[in-house]
């Protein structure tokens, strides 16, 4: 199979602020843009920020909605975290280790963009936990 790219469209209220946060902040390459939308390259995946006039209401907590990336190299996760810290992007949740000592152990942090979209960036200690290990029923840390 040829490489497949992920696409995600999400709401924003200001194109310039979006380009600053995602381009200057996260390091996304800025693609095509209009006054209604901008395309962003997030590690080879296509994000499309669409301007909306609808009120953007922050959710309470990380569930049910967030998006992000799973890094396959811990050094890449650490490099993004360092960039985030250098550019002083607001962290929604501080970097932490989740499920330590378990097959699903992973390092994670959450960001909140200026439009209340939540993003998670993580690195799994055991790659098989990303999709496999169906015998495990824990997904996230909701009780």
C-alpha positions in Angstrom: 0.0 0.0 0.0 1.2 3.5 -0.8 1.6 6.0 2.1 -1.7 7.3 3.4 -2.0 10.8 4.9 -4.4 11.7 7.7 -6.7 14.7 7.2 -8.5 16.7 9.9 -10.6 19.8 9.7 -11.2 21.9 12.8 -12.7 25.2 13.7 -10.9 28.5 14.3 -11.9 32.1 14.4 -8.8 33.9 13.0 -6.5 32.8 10.2 -3.5 34.9 11.2 -3.7 33.7 14.8 -3.9 30.1 13.5 -0.9 30.5 11.3 1.1 32.0 14.2 0.2 29.3 16.6 0.5 26.3 14.3 3.3 27.7 12.1 5.5 29.6 14.4 4.5 27.7 17.5 4.2 24.0 16.5 6.4 24.3 13.3 3.7 23.4 10.8 4.3 24.3 7.2 1.6 26.7 6.0 0.0 25.6 2.8 -2.8 27.1 0.7 -5.0 29.6 2.4 -8.1 31.8 1.9 -9.9 34.1 4.2 -12.0 31.1 5.2 -9.4 28.4 5.7 -5.7 27.5 5.9 -4.0 24.2 5.3 -1.3 23.1 7.7 1.3 20.3 7.4 1.6 18.7 10.8 4.4 16.1 10.5 3.2 15.1 7.0 -0.5 15.1 7.9 -3.0 17.6 6.6 -4.9 19.8 9.0 -7.4 22.3 7.7 -8.4 25.2 9.9 -11.8 26.5 8.9 -13.0 29.9 10.2 -16.4 29.8 11.9 -18.6 32.5 13.4 -20.1 29.9 15.8 -19.1 30.3 19.4 -16.2 27.9 20.3 -16.9 26.5 23.7 -14.1 24.9 25.6 -14.8 21.4 26.8 -14.2 20.4 30.4 -11.3 17.9 30.4 -9.7 16.0 27.6 -12.7 13.8 26.8 -14.5 13.3 24.5 -12.6 15.2 21.9 -8.9 15.9 21.1 -6.5 15.0 18.3 -2.8 14.7 18.1 0.2 12.5 17.2 1.9 9.4 18.4 5.6 9.6 18.0 7.5 6.4 17.2 10.8 7.8 18.6 11.0 9.2 22.1 13.6 11.7 21.0 11.1 13.2 18.5 8.5 13.6 21.3 11.1 15.3 23.4 12.1 17.6 20.6 8.5 18.8 20.1 8.1 19.2 23.9 11.2 21.3 23.9 9.9 23.5 21.1 6.6 23.9 22.9 8.4 25.0 26.0 10.7 27.4 24.2 7.8 29.1 22.4 5.8 29.1 25.7 2.7 27.5 24.1 0.1 27.0 26.8 0.0 23.4 28.1 -3.5 22.0 28.9 -1.9 19.1 30.7 1.8 19.0 31.8 4.0 16.3 30.4 3.6 13.1 32.4 3.9 9.4 32.3 0.6 7.5 32.1 0.2 3.9 33.0 3.8 3.4 34.2 5.0 -0.2 34.3 2.1 -1.4 32.2 2.0 -2.4 28.5 0.2 0.8 27.7 2.8 3.0 29.4 3.3 6.3 27.5 4.6 9.8 27.9 2.1 12.5 27.0 1.3 16.2 27.1 -1.7 18.2 25.9 -1.9 21.6 24.3 -4.8 23.9 23.9 -4.8 26.2 20.9 -6.2 29.7 20.9 -9.5 28.3 19.8 -9.9 25.7 22.5 -9.0 22.7 20.4 -7.1 20.1 22.5 -4.1 18.2 21.1 -2.3 15.3 22.6 1.3 14.3 21.8 2.5 10.9 23.0 5.1 8.3 22.8 4.4 4.6 23.8 7.1 2.6 25.5 5.8 -0.5 23.8 4.8 0.0 20.2 2.4 -3.0 20.2 0.1 -1.0 22.6 -0.7 1.6 19.9 -3.2 -0.7 18.1 -2.7 -4.2 19.5 -3.1 -5.9 22.8 -6.9 -6.3 22.4 -7.0 -8.2 25.6 -6.5 -4.9 27.5 -9.7 -3.0 28.0 -8.3 0.2 29.5 -8.5 3.1 27.0 -7.6 6.5 28.5 -8.0 7.1 32.2 -11.7 7.6 32.5 -13.2 5.6 35.2 
